[in-house]
Amino acid sequence: MPGFALEPDQREWCADLRTLAGERLRPLAEQGAPGRVNRPLVEALGAHGLLARLFDSGALDLCLMRESLAYACTEAETALALQGLGAHPVAAYGTPAQRERWLPEVTAGRAIAAFALSEPDAGSDAAALGLKAARDQGGWRLTGEKCWISNAPEADFYTVFARTTPDAGARGVTAFLVPADRPGLSGAALDLLSPHAIGSLDFDGVPVGADDVLGEPDRGFGVAMNTLNLFRPSVGAFAVGMAQAALDATLAHTATRTAFGGPLKDLQAVAHQVADMATRTEAARLLVYAAAAAHDRGDAGIARGSAMAKLFATETAQYVVDTAVQLHGARALQRGHLLEHLYRDVRAPRIYEGASEVQRTIIAKELYR
Ligand SMILES: Cc1cc2nc3c(=O)[nH]c(=O)nc-3n(C[C@H](O)[C@H](O)[C@H](O)COP(=O)(O)OP(=O)(O)OC[C@H]3O[C@@H](n4cnc5c(N)ncnc54)[C@H](O)[C@@H]3O)c2cc1C
């Protein structure tokens, strides 16, 4: 792919995905309950082959899927992304038995996956995580808490990051695949501004064995970081899809809404804002594509490009959606309006998978390396 444009077949695929999201997935999303996992929606993502694509293609395809779905149905986008985030460690680090047990179910949309890294006292500073894995008869027992885990407590399995070696920071963390029905594992839903299923998990001596380890003991932080490196540009793609939806709605609205004797678009103060929204959205899109393509080529400097893409795209989407609300006036704030929905959805990506400040720290570190 050239640095500045998609191939025609990629553009066609994105158009097909937008149509699929608008016509087939949106009706399923609308039938779901807010804050709950929407299993029919996830099964539809499986039936249309999108979940399988998560594991047999690269970062750019992931970005194109997330951007296209987000444009027409953010619920479908998020459901897809969470299956990828939760199951990528299994696909990349799982044993043949773990992969055979879970990946066909995940790609069919029958099993719901979740990625459990954050804790009440370890968010941005994930290496400080304290979920305790204590040695027990050749295995371990997990004790502690995870919170703000998307798809919890309804997921069917969790990729859980636990501390196997105390006081060793990032070097003492192990990744485990923990089925939801393990004794001692419970959870509760949390009610967030962000409109998707999310909750906390409580581990009360949950037994795990060598067969449940993803990768190697004490090397789990690398599992988490490699997963986040793959997904970071695609969070930007989610943001670009939302920004484009807000921009298109604004173009349509300002071309038809009249005030002071003409359409809003004839007011230069309005038209220039729309021009800025479009320019910044396009710049974000190009950064996202460049970072994803660099990831797929295995280029050096991936951390910097991924962080720039995530930072710029999520901050841009916040600005674009906010400006879109302003240019729509009161109607945008009405419950059920596209922009009311986007206004709630656009906020969290500036915090999760590395807050904007953390992305800036990554970029600066790479610049001064
Ligand atoms: C909708 C949503 C879904 C999520 N899903 C998941 C999930 O599926 N799995 C999971 O494990 N976690 C998930 N999280 C948790 C998310 O990863 C954390 O919220 C994130 O890592 C930030 O941690 P924190 O909220 O504890 O904020 P803190 O780490 O307490 O940081 C608070 C603020 O301090 C500032 N800050 C922090 N560090 C720095 C720094 N180094 N330099 C400058 N400023 C800094 C930033 O402004 C930051 O926003 C989700 C969160 C949300 C909101």
The ligand as an SDF file (V2000), in Angstrom:
LIG
                    3D

 53 58  0  0  0  0  0  0  0  0999 V2000
  -14.5020    2.2070   28.6070 C   0  0  0  0  0  0  0  0  0  0  0  0
  -13.2900    1.5690   29.2110 C   0  0  0  0  0  0  0  0  0  0  0  0
  -12.9680    0.2640   28.8900 C   0  0  0  0  0  0  0  0  0  0  0  0
  -11.8590   -0.3660   29.4600 C   0  0  0  0  0  0  0  0  0  0  0  0
  -11.6110   -1.6780   29.1660 N   0  0  0  0  0  0  0  0  0  0  0  0
  -10.5490   -2.2970   29.7340 C   0  0  0  0  0  0  0  0  0  0  0  0
  -10.2890   -3.6850   29.4690 C   0  0  0  0  0  0  0  0  0  0  0  0
  -11.0070   -4.3460   28.7000 O   0  0  0  0  0  0  0  0  0  0  0  0
   -9.2430   -4.2760   30.0970 N   0  0  0  0  0  0  0  0  0  0  0  0
   -8.4350   -3.6020   30.9570 C   0  0  0  0  0  0  0  0  0  0  0  0
   -7.5170   -4.2010   31.4760 O   0  0  0  0  0  0  0  0  0  0  0  0
   -8.6510   -2.2840   31.2400 N   0  0  0  0  0  0  0  0  0  0  0  0
   -9.6870   -1.6160   30.6510 C   0  0  0  0  0  0  0  0  0  0  0  0
   -9.9430   -0.3040   30.9330 N   0  0  0  0  0  0  0  0  0  0  0  0
   -9.1250    0.3950   31.9120 C   0  0  0  0  0  0  0  0  0  0  0  0
   -8.1170    1.3240   31.2610 C   0  0  0  0  0  0  0  0  0  0  0  0
   -7.1200    0.5940   30.6130 O   0  0  0  0  0  0  0  0  0  0  0  0
   -7.5910    2.2600   32.3440 C   0  0  0  0  0  0  0  0  0  0  0  0
   -8.6270    3.1220   32.7040 O   0  0  0  0  0  0  0  0  0  0  0  0
   -6.3720    3.0510   31.8600 C   0  0  0  0  0  0  0  0  0  0  0  0
   -5.2420    2.2260   31.7590 O   0  0  0  0  0  0  0  0  0  0  0  0
   -6.0470    4.2190   32.7850 C   0  0  0  0  0  0  0  0  0  0  0  0
   -5.9640    3.7740   34.0880 O   0  0  0  0  0  0  0  0  0  0  0  0
   -6.7760    4.5190   35.2740 P   0  0  0  0  0  0  0  0  0  0  0  0
   -8.1720    4.6910   34.8190 O   0  0  0  0  0  0  0  0  0  0  0  0
   -6.5160    3.7880   36.5300 O   0  0  0  0  0  0  0  0  0  0  0  0
   -6.1430    5.9470   35.3360 O   0  0  0  0  0  0  0  0  0  0  0  0
   -4.7920    6.3720   36.1020 P   0  0  0  0  0  0  0  0  0  0  0  0
   -3.6940    5.4510   35.7570 O   0  0  0  0  0  0  0  0  0  0  0  0
   -5.1160    6.5850   37.5300 O   0  0  0  0  0  0  0  0  0  0  0  0
   -4.5070    7.7580   35.4030 O   0  0  0  0  0  0  0  0  0  0  0  0
   -5.4200    8.8540   35.5720 C   0  0  0  0  0  0  0  0  0  0  0  0
   -4.9450    9.9940   34.7190 C   0  0  0  0  0  0  0  0  0  0  0  0
   -3.6500   10.4310   35.1700 O   0  0  0  0  0  0  0  0  0  0  0  0
   -2.8970   10.8990   34.0970 C   0  0  0  0  0  0  0  0  0  0  0  0
   -1.6830   10.0740   33.9350 N   0  0  0  0  0  0  0  0  0  0  0  0
   -1.5140    8.7650   34.2330 C   0  0  0  0  0  0  0  0  0  0  0  0
   -0.2660    8.3760   33.9300 N   0  0  0  0  0  0  0  0  0  0  0  0
    0.3730    9.4540   33.4490 C   0  0  0  0  0  0  0  0  0  0  0  0
    1.6880    9.6930   32.9640 C   0  0  0  0  0  0  0  0  0  0  0  0
    2.6000    8.7100   32.9020 N   0  0  0  0  0  0  0  0  0  0  0  0
    2.0010   10.9530   32.5470 N   0  0  0  0  0  0  0  0  0  0  0  0
    1.0760   11.9490   32.5900 C   0  0  0  0  0  0  0  0  0  0  0  0
   -0.1780   11.7710   33.0390 N   0  0  0  0  0  0  0  0  0  0  0  0
   -0.5210   10.5520   33.4570 C   0  0  0  0  0  0  0  0  0  0  0  0
   -3.7900   10.7740   32.8510 C   0  0  0  0  0  0  0  0  0  0  0  0
   -4.5110   11.9630   32.6440 O   0  0  0  0  0  0  0  0  0  0  0  0
   -4.7340    9.6590   33.2480 C   0  0  0  0  0  0  0  0  0  0  0  0
   -5.9490    9.6750   32.4960 O   0  0  0  0  0  0  0  0  0  0  0  0
  -11.0490    0.3560   30.3630 C   0  0  0  0  0  0  0  0  0  0  0  0
  -11.3560    1.6880   30.6710 C   0  0  0  0  0  0  0  0  0  0  0  0
  -12.4530    2.2920   30.1110 C   0  0  0  0  0  0  0  0  0  0  0  0
  -12.7580    3.7210   30.4730 C   0  0  0  0  0  0  0  0  0  0  0  0
  1  2  1  0
  2  3  1  0
  2 52  2  0
  3  4  2  0
  4  5  1  0
  4 50  1  0
  5  6  2  0
  6  7  1  0
  6 13  1  0
  7  8  2  0
  7  9  1  0
  9 10  1  0
 10 11  2  0
 10 12  1  0
 12 13  2  0
 13 14  1  0
 14 15  1  0
 14 50  1  0
 15 16  1  0
 16 17  1  0
 16 18  1  0
 18 19  1  0
 18 20  1  0
 20 21  1  0
 20 22  1  0
 22 23  1  0
 23 24  1  0
 24 25  2  0
 24 26  1  0
 24 27  1  0
 27 28  1  0
 28 29  2  0
 28 30  1  0
 28 31  1  0
 31 32  1  0
 32 33  1  0
 33 34  1  0
 33 48  1  0
 34 35  1  0
 35 36  1  0
 35 46  1  0
 36 37  1  0
 36 45  1  0
 37 38  2  0
 38 39  1  0
 39 40  1  0
 39 45  2  0
 40 41  1  0
 40 42  2  0
 42 43  1  0
 43 44  2  0
 44 45  1  0
 46 47  1  0
 46 48  1  0
 48 49  1  0
 50 51  2  0
 51 52  1  0
 52 53  1  0
M  END
$$$$
